[in-house]
Amino acid sequence: MWFYDVTHAAYNDGIEHAIRDSGYRALRIDKKEHNNKIDDEIIAEIRRAKFLVADFTCENEKVRGGVYFEAGFAMGLRIPVIMDSCKGVSRRRSLRHSAVQPHRMGHAGDASNAA
């Protein structure tokens, strides 16, 4: 997930609640306390995961390559990947034919538009 203002409401008011309501514990790597290399921590947590929510939201004309790697790594381990992106924010051309579930959001912090 892109840890930026436009995605906080979607995570806090939508994704995290849905995961918890389904009986699982949501983990965002930027919220986990550790003193390891972030890359190693991400790989270790993906290996432990029951599923992965991969949010492909990014700035216009930019690519967030890490999320592609993380989703592919999970898929290679046969861990289900739920692909997600924010409506109204850039969606990569490479994802237009994938089963990406867009979520709505207004301005940062506007929880009424998070789905």
Helices and strands as residue ranges (DSSP letters): H 5-10, I 11-15, H 16-21, G 29-31, H 38-48, E 52-55, H 65-76, E 81-86, G 93-95, E 101-103, G 111-113
